[in-house]
């Protein structure tokens, strides 16, 4: 396989994204240490992209690392605890992530075209139409299934089976066929305790 080499600004940009996420006051324990939560998430996104789509272009690689950049700056509780409030929060986050990533990219020397391309992906524009946006959506779903679903299930132990089937079903519908095949290929570690529920949701969908 031919290795893709990236310009120095690419590594500089990833380092700047990581530095921004390292300021996260929240932490998560993994791999024997405590990580700033969004720094760990960004690293997991990059690692999953390398596993799922190793030949992915520069824009997607940058977008995956910046997917949740400085997410803690716009907390959920700042918006009404309603469906409408949730959607407004998510829209604000998409805009904020794209803007924050763009500012860092500009500082390290990226041109307007690449900044716009990454902004479209991070901002979830063109989902199901833009293959790069769909690729990020696949990677995010795979990371959730492997690294976050089990913990989420522990936090939401009061959720009914019906609610869980809905959550898993929505995640599944967001993925491309390639993402679904990869999820079931044995190449990601699905939470064993939730496998029956995952399989039931997939069959129902």
SENU-72258 format. One line per field, with one value per residue: residue number from 1; residue in one letter; x, y negated, z of N, C-alpha, C, O, CB in turn. Coordinates in pm, whole numbers, plus 50000, padded with zeros to 5 digits. Glycine has a CB too. Example, Ala and Ser with C-alpha at 12.3 -4.5 7.8 and 13.67 -1.06 7.14 Angstrom:
2
num <- (1_2)
residuo <- (a_s)
n.east <- (51319_51285)
n.north <- (50569_50225)
n.up <- (50780_50708)
ca.east <- (51230_51367)
ca.north <- (50450_50106)
ca.up <- (50780_50714)
c.east <- (51320_51290)
c.north <- (50330_49997)
c.up <- (50780_50787)
o.east <- (51424_51341)
o.north <- (50332_49886)
o.up <- (50846_50804)
cb.east <- (51131_51408)
cb.north <- (50447_50060)
cb.up <- (50905_50572)
This chain:
205
num <- (1_2_3_4_5_6_7_8_9_10_11_12_13_14_15_16_17_18_19_20_21_22_23_24_25_26_27_28_29_30_31_32_33_34_35_36_37_38_39_40_41_42_43_44_45_46_47_48_49_50_51_52_53_54_55_56_57_58_59_60_61_62_63_64_65_66_67_68_69_70_71_72_73_74_75_76_77_78_79_80_81_82_83_84_85_86_87_88_89_90_91_92_93_94_95_96_97_98_99_100_101_102_103_104_105_106_107_108_109_110_111_112_113_114_115_116_117_118_119_120_121_122_123_124_125_126_127_128_129_130_131_132_133_134_135_136_137_138_139_140_141_142_143_144_145_146_147_148_149_150_151_152_153_154_155_156_157_158_159_160_161_162_163_164_165_166_167_168_169_170_171_172_173_174_175_176_177_178_179_180_181_182_183_184_185_186_187_188_189_190_191_192_193_194_195_196_197_198_199_200_201_202_203_204_205)
residuo <- (x_x_x_x_x_x_x_x_x_x_x_x_x_x_x_x_x_x_x_x_x_x_x_x_x_x_x_x_x_x_x_x_x_x_x_x_x_x_x_x_x_x_x_x_x_x_x_x_x_x_x_x_x_x_x_x_x_x_x_x_x_x_x_x_x_x_x_x_x_x_x_x_x_x_x_x_x_x_x_x_x_x_x_x_x_x_x_x_x_x_x_x_x_x_x_x_x_x_x_x_x_x_x_x_x_x_x_x_x_x_x_x_x_x_x_x_x_x_x_x_x_x_x_x_x_x_x_x_x_x_x_x_x_x_x_x_x_x_x_x_x_x_x_x_x_x_x_x_x_x_x_x_x_x_x_x_x_x_x_x_x_x_x_x_x_x_x_x_x_x_x_x_x_x_x_x_x_x_x_x_x_x_x_x_x_x_x_x_x_x_x_x_x_x_x_x_x_x_x_x_x_x_x_x_x)
n.east <- (50085_50057_50204_50057_50190_50195_50192_50409_50244_50016_50069_50132_49887_49723_49850_49789_49511_49497_49616_49428_49212_49323_49282_49046_48844_48721_48763_48867_48918_49144_49340_49514_49550_49448_49274_49225_48894_48800_49038_49109_48890_48928_49170_49084_48902_49075_49230_49037_48955_49190_49188_48945_48930_49198_49312_49203_49143_49320_49150_48940_49085_49173_48924_48815_48980_48912_48648_48507_48609_48698_48448_48330_48296_48048_47804_47549_47349_47305_47104_46749_46599_46469_46343_46367_46550_46771_46831_46896_47123_47297_47322_47448_47689_47800_47853_48031_48247_48336_48414_48612_48803_48865_48988_49226_49340_49382_49577_49797_49853_49677_49478_49182_49010_49063_49002_48730_48644_48698_48539_48283_48266_48303_48094_47883_47761_47592_47548_47508_47532_47776_48062_48278_48174_47994_48175_48303_48079_48038_48275_48246_48021_48122_48323_48164_48019_48226_48378_48221_47955_47904_47968_47782_47551_47570_47542_47284_47107_46842_46705_46461_46421_46304_46370_46646_46666_46579_46784_47011_46918_46894_47160_47261_47124_47242_47479_47687_47663_47911_48021_47851_47904_48171_48140_48031_48222_48404_48623_48603_48561_48279_48052_48013_47804_47595_47545_47323_47114_47202_47200_46926_46821_46929_46812_46547_46555)
n.north <- (50120_49781_49521_49225_48908_48612_48250_48036_47853_47994_48178_47986_47860_48068_48094_47848_47866_48074_47947_47752_47915_48037_47865_47921_47928_48151_48502_48833_49174_49389_49641_49667_49412_49073_48871_48554_48509_48446_48447_48717_48818_48703_48825_49090_49074_49020_49252_49449_49370_49425_49700_49772_49627_49601_49463_49214_48869_48555_48351_48489_48623_48410_48306_48517_48516_48272_48291_48267_48031_47832_47869_47849_47581_47497_47576_47826_47758_47491_47457_47500_47788_47952_48110_47925_47751_47918_47963_47704_47665_47860_47758_47514_47614_47745_47524_47386_47570_47589_47323_47286_47482_47385_47139_47217_47366_47164_47014_47184_47191_47291_47275_47093_47267_47528_47487_47433_47680_47856_47731_47780_48056_48095_47938_48094_48072_48159_48427_48762_48683_48548_48730_48716_48598_48797_48999_48905_48919_49196_49276_49148_49286_49547_49511_49442_49683_49862_49740_49581_49660_49862_49736_49530_49679_49769_49528_49465_49652_49673_49662_49789_50098_50041_49773_49795_49949_49764_49567_49712_49787_49537_49458_49656_49603_49367_49443_49541_49809_49931_49858_49995_50260_50274_50236_50475_50657_50766_50617_50406_50353_50444_50380_50653_50719_50580_50677_50852_50665_50480_50638_50697_50441_50384_50577_50499_50262)
n.up <- (50000_49913_50090_50209_50201_50391_50387_50591_50727_50779_50992_51180_51205_51307_51554_51666_51679_51865_52085_52141_52217_52436_52640_52753_53035_53133_53196_53091_53161_53011_52854_53068_53178_53258_53030_52868_52774_52503_52363_52370_52228_51972_51897_51888_51678_51460_51463_51409_51153_51012_51025_50901_50658_50518_50303_50299_50219_50279_50377_50506_50701_50860_50937_51089_51314_51419_51482_51729_51832_52102_52225_52477_52523_52444_52619_52668_52851_52818_52646_52586_52742_52547_52246_52039_52154_52173_51901_51822_51976_51863_51603_51657_51759_51532_51370_51533_51564_51297_51250_51450_51382_51127_51182_51307_51099_50910_51039_51027_50763_50563_50264_50149_50013_50112_50380_50362_50262_50476_50667_50565_50599_50881_50964_50897_50650_50353_50401_50307_50049_50002_49985_50162_50392_50462_50515_50748_50915_50922_51051_51299_51397_51415_51607_51825_51861_51927_52137_52309_52345_52538_52782_52772_52792_53055_53191_53122_53237_53295_53061_52838_52652_52408_52368_52346_52114_51934_51949_51861_51612_51481_51474_51306_51067_50989_50884_50603_50360_50345_50590_50764_50697_50777_51050_51131_51071_51241_51285_51455_51807_51923_52194_52396_52574_52473_52225_52149_52152_51962_51732_51718_51675_51425_51265_51290_51158)
ca.east <- (50000_50135_50182_50028_50269_50126_50282_50435_50134_49917_50106_50121_49744_49678_49904_49712_49381_49517_49643_49299_49131_49389_49236_48918_48850_48664_48861_48820_49026_49162_49479_49595_49575_49340_49288_49121_48792_48794_49165_49096_48793_48992_49267_49008_48848_49184_49269_48932_48964_49304_49148_48831_48955_49337_49350_49120_49213_49366_49039_48870_49173_49166_48789_48795_49049_48847_48505_48450_48709_48654_48303_48284_48271_47904_47741_47410_47257_47279_46988_46633_46602_46362_46391_46408_46671_46879_46866_46963_47257_47377_47351_47549_47814_47854_47907_48146_48358_48387_48481_48734_48900_48907_49081_49356_49392_49430_49699_49910_49882_49585_49405_49038_48942_49075_48928_48589_48619_48694_48422_48165_48264_48281_47961_47786_47688_47597_47542_47448_47563_47921_48120_48367_48088_47944_48286_48315_47964_48068_48381_48187_47935_48209_48387_48060_47989_48339_48440_48133_47821_47896_47964_47653_47450_47581_47486_47140_47057_46696_46643_46390_46472_46252_46450_46777_46651_46571_46917_47098_46864_46929_47304_47278_47072_47334_47600_47682_47670_48050_48037_47778_47980_48290_48098_47999_48327_48495_48740_48587_48521_48144_48029_47954_47678_47490_47535_47186_47035_47248_47149_46781_46796_46966_46709_46424_46570)
ca.north <- (50000_49659_49434_49087_48812_48486_48136_48006_47780_48093_48221_47869_47838_48170_48061_47734_47921_48148_47852_47692_48014_48071_47770_47968_47950_48283_48607_48971_49270_49488_49682_49653_49274_48978_48786_48455_48587_48426_48490_48861_48840_48670_48931_49209_49051_49037_49393_49524_49337_49499_49841_49788_49568_49556_49376_49092_48746_48464_48277_48577_48648_48292_48295_48618_48474_48151_48319_48215_47938_47741_47888_47811_47436_47475_47686_47858_47694_47353_47460_47566_47934_47997_48155_47806_47702_48009_47938_47574_47688_47931_47665_47420_47688_47765_47395_47354_47659_47549_47194_47303_47554_47297_47038_47283_47399_47040_46974_47269_47172_47352_47178_47084_47384_47640_47450_47452_47824_47912_47674_47851_48189_48080_47880_48197_48028_48252_48567_48852_48630_48529_48855_48689_48578_48929_49075_48862_48973_49337_49288_49111_49396_49659_49475_49453_49824_49931_49678_49502_49714_49936_49638_49461_49772_49767_49401_49461_49785_49669_49660_49911_50164_49969_49651_49836_49990_49640_49505_49792_49779_49407_49463_49745_49536_49259_49501_49594_49955_49969_49843_50103_50384_50269_50250_50616_50740_50815_50528_50317_50428_50411_50420_50787_50723_50513_50738_50893_50546_50426_50727_50678_50310_50393_50658_50422_50151)
ca.up <- (50000_49905_50204_50173_50277_50405_50407_50733_50790_50822_51127_51265_51228_51401_51686_51716_51718_51990_52193_52176_52288_52562_52740_52804_53180_53164_53170_53073_53184_52904_52828_53188_53219_53237_52912_52842_52704_52358_52306_52350_52121_51844_51865_51851_51544_51363_51460_51340_51011_50956_51013_50812_50526_50527_50192_50306_50185_50384_50437_50599_50815_50946_50992_51193_51436_51469_51490_51854_51885_52209_52239_52611_52525_52420_52694_52637_52944_52777_52556_52649_52745_52459_52116_51964_52216_52134_51761_51818_52031_51765_51493_51707_51768_51397_51327_51618_51530_51166_51265_51530_51299_51019_51234_51326_50966_50848_51108_50987_50621_50466_50182_50172_49958_50205_50500_50329_50250_50612_50732_50518_50660_51025_50980_50856_50532_50240_50443_50206_49916_50004_50037_50275_50510_50499_50573_50887_50988_50945_51152_51429_51441_51452_51734_51927_51886_51989_52254_52394_52363_52664_52889_52762_52843_53201_53238_53093_53272_53306_52929_52800_52531_52291_52350_52297_51974_51856_51945_51775_51477_51424_51444_51191_50948_50951_50824_50467_50356_50376_50734_50830_50674_50862_51190_51159_51012_51343_51293_51570_51926_51968_52335_52396_52649_52396_52092_52115_52127_51834_51626_51711_51613_51283_51199_51287_51063)
c.east <- (50088_50101_50159_50110_50195_50227_50300_50319_50025_49945_50095_49975_49688_49725_49828_49570_49392_49540_49514_49214_49192_49348_49101_48927_48794_48767_48794_48939_49029_49310_49569_49622_49449_49373_49189_49021_48795_48928_49160_49001_48857_49093_49195_48949_48956_49224_49165_48934_49077_49272_49043_48860_49097_49383_49268_49205_49242_49250_48964_48956_49170_49030_48765_48862_48978_48698_48439_48538_48645_48503_48250_48250_48124_47829_47593_47313_47231_47157_46873_46642_46480_46424_46442_46538_46792_46925_46938_47106_47346_47416_47459_47686_47878_47921_48036_48267_48420_48466_48613_48842_48954_49008_49220_49420_49451_49564_49820_49933_49792_49509_49254_48964_48947_48999_48779_48555_48607_48572_48293_48153_48231_48141_47849_47700_47702_47598_47460_47472_47714_47985_48213_48288_48033_48052_48307_48200_47984_48169_48327_48099_48017_48278_48286_48035_48102_48378_48345_47999_47806_47885_47833_47541_47453_47519_47334_47077_46904_46626_46576_46455_46427_46334_46588_46771_46643_46706_47008_47050_46899_47077_47328_47235_47164_47455_47577_47686_47810_48075_47969_47851_48101_48253_48075_48109_48419_48617_48722_48531_48384_48125_47951_47817_47562_47470_47393_47096_47072_47191_46998_46745_46823_46858_46577_46430_46561)
c.north <- (49875_49567_49291_48995_48679_48373_48106_47935_47876_48137_48105_47842_47940_48139_47945_47778_47993_48054_47784_47789_48056_47976_47811_47994_48085_48390_48743_49064_49372_49517_49651_49511_49191_48888_48671_48518_48570_48455_48639_48890_48812_48775_49059_49194_49073_49184_49477_49495_49414_49646_49862_49740_49512_49464_49246_48968_48657_48393_48363_48606_48531_48281_48396_48575_48354_48169_48260_48105_47836_47750_47839_47661_47401_47589_47703_47780_47547_47343_47532_47718_47991_48047_48037_47749_47787_47982_47804_47586_47755_47840_47565_47488_47705_47637_47362_47441_47618_47418_47209_47376_47464_47192_47097_47316_47277_46999_47058_47269_47239_47244_47189_47208_47502_47611_47470_47600_47889_47860_47743_47988_48180_48026_47971_48152_48132_48398_48647_48802_48611_48654_48832_48666_48712_49014_49035_48918_49121_49355_49254_49223_49515_49634_49485_49599_49892_49872_49610_49565_49786_49840_49562_49548_49777_49640_49398_49598_49790_49668_49794_49971_50088_49844_49686_49881_49868_49573_49580_49784_49648_49402_49543_49676_49424_49313_49543_49745_50004_49960_49955_50236_50389_50292_50396_50712_50804_50727_50417_50400_50380_50456_50551_50791_50664_50573_50784_50775_50484_50509_50712_50547_50314_50470_50581_50309_50193)
c.up <- (50000_50022_50157_50262_50278_50427_50554_50802_50840_50965_51225_51301_51326_51542_51749_51756_51852_52108_52238_52258_52422_52674_52801_52954_53223_53129_53154_53090_53071_52888_52947_53235_53197_53118_52919_52745_52552_52290_52276_52234_51984_51802_51822_51711_51437_51350_51387_51190_50944_50938_50905_50670_50522_50415_50190_50281_50305_50454_50539_50722_50913_51014_51104_51324_51501_51492_51614_51913_51980_52235_52374_52619_52501_52489_52659_52725_52912_52685_52625_52639_52672_52330_52034_52020_52178_51991_51745_51869_51930_51648_51534_51716_51631_51348_51402_51583_51396_51175_51339_51452_51188_51064_51253_51192_50897_50908_51067_50836_50521_50390_50206_50124_50053_50335_50479_50321_50387_50687_50691_50585_50808_51052_50937_50737_50420_50280_50343_50063_49901_50063_50156_50403_50557_50563_50718_50971_51018_51057_51291_51484_51487_51586_51848_51963_51963_52125_52351_52425_52498_52782_52892_52819_52996_53259_53225_53121_53281_53170_52899_52677_52406_52262_52295_52151_51884_51840_51848_51630_51408_51388_51317_51061_50899_50873_50679_50473_50391_50526_50810_50816_50766_51008_51228_51113_51115_51361_51397_51686_51972_52112_52341_52465_52569_52256_52057_52080_51992_51719_51609_51642_51463_51207_51188_51185_50922)
o.east <- (50183_49984_50234_50102_50139_50336_50217_50296_49952_49856_50054_49944_49613_49651_49805_49516_49309_49489_49493_49152_49122_49375_49049_49010_48816_48849_48680_49048_48927_49394_49686_49706_49356_49484_49078_49061_48794_48930_49201_49028_48840_49100_49239_48945_48931_49248_49200_48915_49061_49323_49050_48820_49116_49483_49266_49322_49195_49251_48929_48904_49165_49021_48702_48807_48984_48628_48327_48539_48552_48439_48136_48182_48081_47795_47524_47206_47142_47113_46895_46688_46401_46543_46546_46625_46900_47045_47030_47199_47461_47529_47549_47788_47998_48032_48135_48379_48543_48572_48715_48958_49073_49102_49320_49540_49556_49653_49933_50021_49826_49480_49206_48865_48846_48938_48709_48449_48516_48507_48204_48043_48141_48077_47732_47583_47811_47644_47353_47436_47773_47965_48225_48329_48026_48025_48326_48221_47951_48151_48357_48102_47984_48291_48320_48030_48076_48408_48383_47934_47703_47804_47778_47450_47348_47452_47265_47003_46845_46503_46630_46532_46503_46363_46640_46862_46695_46740_47073_47130_46932_47115_47406_47301_47163_47524_47466_47710_47826_48143_48022_47860_48131_48327_48096_48091_48503_48704_48816_48465_48373_48177_47836_47727_47446_47387_47347_47013_46984_47141_46948_46652_46749_46818_46504_46328_46572)
o.north <- (49866_49540_49241_49003_48638_48397_48145_47956_47843_48135_48124_47806_47905_48156_47944_47731_47975_48077_47762_47750_48104_48003_47744_48074_48129_48370_48765_49037_49435_49429_49613_49490_49233_48835_48689_48576_48669_48484_48683_48978_48891_48811_49127_49291_49139_49233_49567_49586_49464_49710_49957_49804_49390_49393_49176_48963_48682_48378_48314_48613_48551_48251_48362_48596_48336_48072_48209_48087_47764_47649_47793_47619_47291_47688_47608_47740_47485_47233_47616_47771_48067_48029_48045_47704_47735_47977_47791_47526_47713_47845_47534_47426_47682_47640_47317_47390_47613_47405_47153_47336_47466_47161_47034_47296_47284_46953_47009_47339_47245_47137_47280_47249_47570_47701_47519_47642_47969_47934_47762_48030_48249_48062_47932_48188_48185_48483_48603_48870_48651_48683_48920_48710_48738_49091_49121_48959_49168_49438_49323_49251_49578_49725_49533_49635_49970_49947_49583_49527_49770_49860_49533_49499_49788_49644_49336_49652_49898_49672_49900_49906_50074_49813_49617_49851_49868_49527_49519_49774_49648_49348_49503_49689_49391_49237_49575_49803_50105_50046_50005_50314_50492_50358_50435_50834_50886_50757_50342_50501_50286_50561_50557_50861_50695_50525_50758_50783_50441_50454_50713_50541_50255_50431_50596_50265_50109)
o.up <- (50078_50049_50073_50385_50177_50479_50636_50921_50933_51050_51340_51415_51417_51639_51870_51857_51942_52218_52357_52357_52510_52791_52890_52997_53336_53040_53197_53039_53041_52907_52930_53322_53129_53105_52971_52643_52480_52170_52168_52152_51891_51684_51729_51634_51336_51240_51311_51109_50833_50846_50827_50573_50523_50431_50089_50317_50416_50576_50647_50834_51034_51133_51204_51432_51622_51520_51606_52035_51944_52264_52382_52713_52532_52425_52625_52680_52972_52651_52713_52538_52727_52307_51968_51945_52154_51965_51665_51814_51910_51600_51456_51685_51615_51294_51344_51574_51383_51115_51298_51454_51159_50992_51218_51174_50833_50837_51071_50787_50402_50443_50274_50185_50073_50393_50568_50369_50410_50761_50774_50622_50856_51151_50940_50726_50397_50205_50301_49967_49800_50181_50242_50510_50677_50654_50804_51085_51127_51146_51388_51604_51587_51668_51957_52081_52054_52218_52465_52522_52564_52872_52998_52885_53059_53362_53306_53038_53276_53163_52931_52606_52311_52147_52208_52073_51772_51731_51763_51537_51290_51284_51231_50957_50781_50805_50638_50579_50459_50582_50909_50911_50826_51081_51342_51116_51080_51442_51424_51666_52051_52150_52297_52419_52595_52179_51946_51989_51916_51621_51496_51562_51384_51097_51091_51132_50832)
cb.east <- (49904_50110_50301_49877_50412_50026_50228_50560_50074_49916_50248_50182_49667_49728_50052_49705_49327_49636_49746_49223_49113_49541_49224_48873_48776_48531_48964_48752_49008_49102_49533_49722_49693_49316_49267_49182_48657_48751_49283_49046_48669_49061_49358_48895_48791_49306_49288_48795_48985_49426_49094_48713_48852_49426_49333_49050_49134_49461_48941_48830_49316_49195_48686_48851_49196_48868_48483_48433_48779_48691_48268_48390_48357_47871_47755_47385_47311_47401_47023_46503_46606_46259_46280_46297_46656_46832_46740_46886_47250_47302_47223_47508_47791_47742_47802_48109_48310_48271_48391_48702_48836_48787_49030_49340_49282_49327_49680_49887_50014_49486_49436_48981_49003_49224_48958_48555_48731_48823_48413_48169_48399_48388_47953_47694_47738_47716_47482_47299_47490_47960_48196_48455_47972_47887_48415_48317_47835_48120_48500_48105_47840_48313_48446_47929_47965_48458_48537_48111_47789_48017_48079_47623_47473_47728_47547_47115_47117_46655_46748_46241_46425_46104_46463_46832_46525_46474_46980_47100_46715_46894_47382_47198_46935_47382_47646_47800_47629_48150_47984_47636_48024_48361_47971_47869_48408_48539_48767_48493_48625_48038_47953_48047_47694_47522_47629_47124_47054_47403_47183_46719_46882_47105_46687_46395_46697)
cb.north <- (50000_49588_49440_49057_48797_48492_48013_47920_47681_48215_48278_47746_47843_48309_48026_47623_48018_48245_47746_47649_48136_48068_47631_48097_47840_48306_48613_48990_49341_49437_49612_49717_49213_48893_48869_48322_48549_48285_48458_48929_48752_48536_48960_49235_48907_48953_49447_49491_49185_49483_49892_49714_49456_49675_49450_49082_48670_48360_48229_48708_48673_48164_48315_48753_48438_48037_48468_48327_47865_47598_48035_47845_47367_47469_47662_48008_47705_47297_47530_47518_47985_47883_48228_47701_47700_48155_47940_47471_47773_48053_47591_47365_47824_47807_47284_47373_47805_47535_47095_47379_47680_47228_46981_47412_47461_46927_46985_47412_47216_47447_47198_46960_47423_47669_47303_47383_47891_47877_47528_47868_48260_47988_47753_48233_47890_48224_48579_48866_48495_48400_48927_48566_48481_49000_49052_48708_48952_49402_49196_48981_49437_49685_49333_49387_49896_49927_49579_49371_49809_50028_49540_49424_49913_49778_49284_49420_49830_49547_49627_49882_50311_49931_49575_49949_50078_49544_49502_49940_49795_49293_49525_49874_49479_49185_49620_49539_50006_49879_49710_50116_50396_50134_50170_50653_50658_50954_50467_50195_50411_50475_50309_50884_50648_50368_50856_50970_50443_50426_50875_50682_50202_50461_50788_50364_50083)
cb.up <- (50123_49772_50301_50186_50216_50521_50335_50745_50691_50727_51128_51196_51096_51357_51676_51609_51609_51977_52148_52048_52201_52545_52679_52730_53252_53086_53282_52932_53321_52769_52703_53166_53140_53363_52782_52783_52755_52328_52402_52478_52141_51853_51988_51953_51533_51404_51603_51398_50992_51046_51147_50867_50492_50530_50060_50442_50085_50324_50327_50530_50767_50865_50881_51147_51404_51373_51487_51956_51770_52173_52221_52715_52422_52265_52843_52653_53084_52707_52422_52585_52890_52432_52039_51969_52365_52147_51673_51901_52159_51714_51450_51846_51833_51299_51348_51766_51523_51066_51338_51659_51238_50960_51367_51411_50879_50865_51258_51035_50597_50537_50034_50104_49823_50235_50540_50198_50169_50690_50701_50366_50640_51086_50904_50974_50484_50157_50586_50231_49892_50086_49927_50245_50478_50378_50493_50896_50908_50817_51118_51416_51328_51343_51727_51880_51754_51897_52209_52331_52250_52680_52876_52615_52785_53244_53159_52946_53404_53385_52821_52774_52526_52314_52484_52383_51956_51922_52086_51822_51481_51522_51562_51211_50976_51076_50906_50381_50218_50300_50779_50771_50526_50845_51215_51091_50917_51310_51158_51536_52039_51876_52412_52463_52781_52383_52082_52230_52240_51828_51658_51853_51679_51266_51276_51425_51082)
